[in-house]
Amino acid sequence: MDHLDPDLLKTFLAFVDGGTLNRAAAAVGRSPSAVTAQMQRLEEIVGEPLLLPAGRGRVLTDAGQELAGHARRILEMHRAALMSLRGGRAGGTLTVAATQDVAEHGLPPLLRLFARTHARVRLHLRVGRTADLTAAFEAGGIDVMVAMRLKPAPDEVGLIREPMVWLTSADGPVRHDGAVPLALLDPPCGFRDAALAALERAGRRYRIAATSQSLSGLRAAVGAGIAVTLRTARWCGAGIAAAPPGADLPEAGEAVFAIRVRAGAGAAAGDLGLLLAEGLRPDAPAAPYPVHGMAAAGTTPL
């Protein structure tokens, strides 16, 4: 009897999340032809087409959309079982690092779940900017890291792709004299570079109205209505909203966050890395991987 092989489902979801066969191939470490063969095998098992040609790419059929939901639940249960079985034997300390965006929005419930299944693992948490965290990770001082992707790395266990969004005060759009007022982090900063590049490509005038070394300072400037900034939708709320279409701000592409696990960090680090890779996706369920009948509830501050 045919069964839904988890390896096939992982590749299928890599296509669903990445949007192209090439991205899926990069995510699972296979060639595009091997990914195509896996998709054909999955279609044979299901008995229906899962992908249809659309221009130069492919899109999901109705059966593909339905399978995506089943595939996530199947893989979630696989991971939950492994984490529960292996977590009871794990111990030691893990140093976990993330940018502030992720630390505030998405990370807390996942750490709570990890602590339930790995009760003897002590977590040392570090929140900072991508450049600082990456330097510390590459020096061996961090075991698991979530930060903006600076370049491909062999220790990546997942990528999170999110559209970059122009943000303004929730009280209303920023008034300006034709030059877009910007609030930016001090360099180096990937969002700063993306904001300036997008405005320059569009031929839009801008001025730097506020700068800060921290995200709290940036949030204060945007919330006060002094300027707009570029981040992801994780920043919306608490006085900040996406800029309305009438603001006429250019598309800025997507932000790519990498989940990296230090080589030799151990099985518990690998478990946490995979949990973060799945649970931090923008479309991830609010309480992934219920364990022992308990589901992760709302976020708690770190």
Number of C-alpha atoms within 10 A of each C-alpha: 3 8 8 13 13 13 11 18 21 17 24 26 19 23 24 18 19 18 15 16 23 18 16 24 20 14 20 17 13 13 14 16 12 14 23 17 13 17 21 16 13 22 16 13 14 16 10 13 16 23 20 12 10 9 7 6 12 15 17 19 15 12 15 20 14 12 18 18 11 14 18 18 14 16 19 18 15 13 17 21 17 13 24 16 13 14 21 14 13 18 13 10 15 19 17 22 28 24 21 19 19 18 18 17 15 20 21 19 21 23 19 16 24 25 16 19 22 22 14 15 20 13 14 12 15 15 20 17 20 23 17 13 22 23 12 15 20 11 10 12 15 23 26 26 28 30 26 24 19 13 6 8 10 10 13 19 20 23 24 23 18 17 15 20 25 21 26 30 26 19 12 14 19 20 13 11 8 10 12 21 21 25 26 30 21 12 13 12 14 18 21 18 14 19 23 18 14 16 17 13 11 11 10 15 12 16 13 14 14 20 16 16 12 14 17 10 16 20 22 18 23 24 22 15 19 19 26 28 26 24 25 19 18 15 19 16 12 10 17 22 21 21 21 13 8 7 13 9 17 18 16 20 13 16 19 17 23 23 26 29 26 21 13 9 16 14 13 21 23 19 19 23 24 16 24 25 20 23 22 24 16 16 9 13 12 17 15 22 26 14 17 11 6 11 15 19 14 10 16 12 9 10
